[in-house]
Amino acid sequence: MKAIILLATLKNKGRSNTEALVEFIAPYLKQQNIEYEIIRLASQNIVPGTYTHMNVKDDWTEIYNKILEAKILLFATPIWWNNHSSELQRCIERLDEVYDIILEGKDSPLDGKIGGIIITGDSDGVEHITGNIANFFCSIGVTVPPYSSLGVIWEGHAKNSKKTKTQLQKYYQRNYAKDATSLAESLKKAAK
């Protein structure tokens, strides 16, 4: 069973709270025999648009094909001004063509896929973003099972925080191990 994780940090390299949370969750996915690939969106060339296939050369077609091959699709995003990141929004916009297919009365190419949501922030916004992404997933044929989101709000995620990756991992392990287990188990159960 394969998962594609779209890592929507705004950083193309260096310390990222969202990347640290994805790395924390990864062993829980492995325990459920879920293989995964992390695609760091900020390191990809994804042009703006609302179609999967456009007359441009960028990385979206390859990413979309990986989504089609996977059983599980995870969106991992930081919170910026009570919203998901602009990197994730660009992917949502490029997936709009899937919704066009559904409006034509055809089956979604993403039918049967299982969706999950990973969010980091320092003050608020998790419920709002989770609801928006879950709504989007449902609109394009991706199933969102119970317990398939993990949002961590903590002042240690603040923009100017100097927390190391090790400190982040210890905090997640101490406070979110049960949630990570539930997330991985729910994804596996729904994907069967």
N, C-alpha and C positions, 0 to 999 in steps of 0.2 A: 504494500500500500504506500503510495507516494503523496507527499504534501509539497506544495509550492508556497513559500512564504515571501510575500512582497514586503520588503523592509523599506518603509517610507520615511526614514530619517532624512533630514535635510542635509546631512553631512555625507560627503562622498568618501571620507576617510576620517580616522580619529575617533575619539570617545563619543559614544552614542548611548543614551539611556535605553532607547528602544532596542538597539542591537543587543545590549546587555541582557534585557528581559527575554528576547528571543533565544539567546544562548542559554539562559537559565531554563527555559521551557524545553529546549532541544532534547535533553536526556529523558524527559518524561515522554516525549514522542517516541524515542527509540525503545523505551520500555514497552510500548504498545505495538512494536514492530512497524512503526510508521517511519519510512525513509523521508527525508526532506531535502529541499534545496532552498537556500536563501538567495533571493535576488535583491541586491541593494540598488534601489531605483535611482538614487542620486548619481550612481556610477554608470547609468545607462543613458543612451541617447533616445529619448522618447519625445517626439515632436507633439505639439498640441493638435487636437482634432477629435472628432466624434465617430471615427470609423476605425475598425481593426486594421483593414487593409487600405492604405492610402498610397498615392503615387509619390512616396518619399522613401528614402533609405534611412531607416532607423532600427532600433532594437525591439520595437513593440511586437512585430510579427513573431519573432522567436520566443518572446516571453509568452505571448498568447498561445502558441503551440505547446509550450510547457504546461500552461494552465489546462489545456485540453487533455493532455496526457496524464495529468495528476488526478487523484480522487478527491483531494482536500486542498482548499484554497484559504490561506490565512493572510489577512491584512494586518500589518504591524505598523502602528503610527504613533508619533508623538502628538500631543495636543498643542495647537497654536491658536490662541484667541478663540477658545471654545470650539475648535474645529479640527478635523484631521489635517494632515500636512498637504501642502500643494503637490508634493510628489505623488501622494495617493490619489488626489483629485484628478491629476492628469490620467492615471490609469483608469479611474472610474469613467472619465470622459471617453477614453479610447474603447471601453467596453460597451459604450452606448449602442453600438451596432448590434449587439446581442439583443437588446431590447427592441430594436427595429425589426429583427427577425421574428420575434415573438408577436409583435403587432401585425405582421403579415400573416399570422395564423399558423406559423411553423413552430416546431419544437425548438426549445433553446438548445444550443450546442453545449450548454453547461448543465443541462438536466442531469440529476444524479450526483452532482458535485456537492461536497459538504464544505460549509464556510465557517471560519472562526475569526476572532478579532482579538488583537493584542494592542494595548494602549498604555502609554506612559505620559505622566504629566505631573505638575507640582501643586495644582490647586483644585481645579474642577473640570468638568466637561466629559467625563467618561460615559455617563448615561446617555447624554445627547449624541455623542459620536457613535456609540454602540448601536443606538436606535437607528441612526441614519445609515450606517453600513449594513445593519441587518435588513432594513427596508430595501436597500439597493440589491443585496444578495437575493432576497425573495423576488424582486422584480425581474431578475435575469435568470431565474431558475435554479439558484444555488440554495440548498437546504441549510438552515441555521438551527442546529440541535440545541437542547438545553445545556447549560454550563459550558458553552463553546466560546466564551469570552473571558479575558483576564485583563483588567485595568488596574494599574498601580498609580495611585496619586500619593506623592510623597515630596516633602520639601527638598529631599536629597536629589530630586530631578530638576531643581531650579536651574535656569540658564547659567547662572554664575557659580553653581555648586562645584566643588572641587573633589567630589566623591570619586574614588577610583573604581575600576571595573570590579575589583575584588570586594570592595565595600558594598557595591550595588548587589553583587551576587549573594553575599552574606545576608543582606537585608531581605532579599527575595526568598532565600532559603528559610530564613527564620519566620517570615510572615505569609508566604504564598506557596509553600510546597503542596499543601492540600489542594489549593485552587489549580495549580499546574497539573496535578494528578487528575483531578476532575475534568479538566479541559482535554487532556490527552485521551482519557477513557471515553469521554463523550464523543470525540471525533471518531475514534475507532469503532465504537458501537454503531454510530450512525452510518459510517462508511461500509459496514458489512452488508 
